Amino acid sequence: MNLAEQYFAIWNETDAEQRARLIEKTWTPDGHFVDPSFEATGYEELSAMVGTAQGMFPGLRFAVVGKIDEHHDRVRWTWELAADGQEAVAGGTDIVTVGAGGRIRSVVGFLDFAPAH
């Protein structure tokens, strides 16, 4: 599983214990996420943030769309949030900094479109 697949597996994992294991495998301990809706640092905050997002958008799943770009310790991907077989209700682009051991150190997210919340 590549880094993007691991990252979106976290966002799509509804079991909190399994999500915590995926976060520890994918993120550095001081990992930081920020986008227009959320900000979180560290494993516990990251897991709580994902749980909150899942509560806001029940039954929807995140998926990478298009090409993943990377250079040096940076990765960029575009994503969408949708129910299976339906049009996306949200989408955006994330800029990722990769840290020690190939784990995510930070994500800066930009929303291309999203419902009001």
Secondary structure, 3 states (H helix, E strand, C coil): CCHHHHHHHHHHCCCHHHHHHHHHHHEEEEEEEECCCCEEEHHHHHHHHHHHHHHHCCCCEEEEEEEEEEECCEEEEEEEEECCCCCCCEEEEEEEEECHHHCEEEEEEEEEECCCC
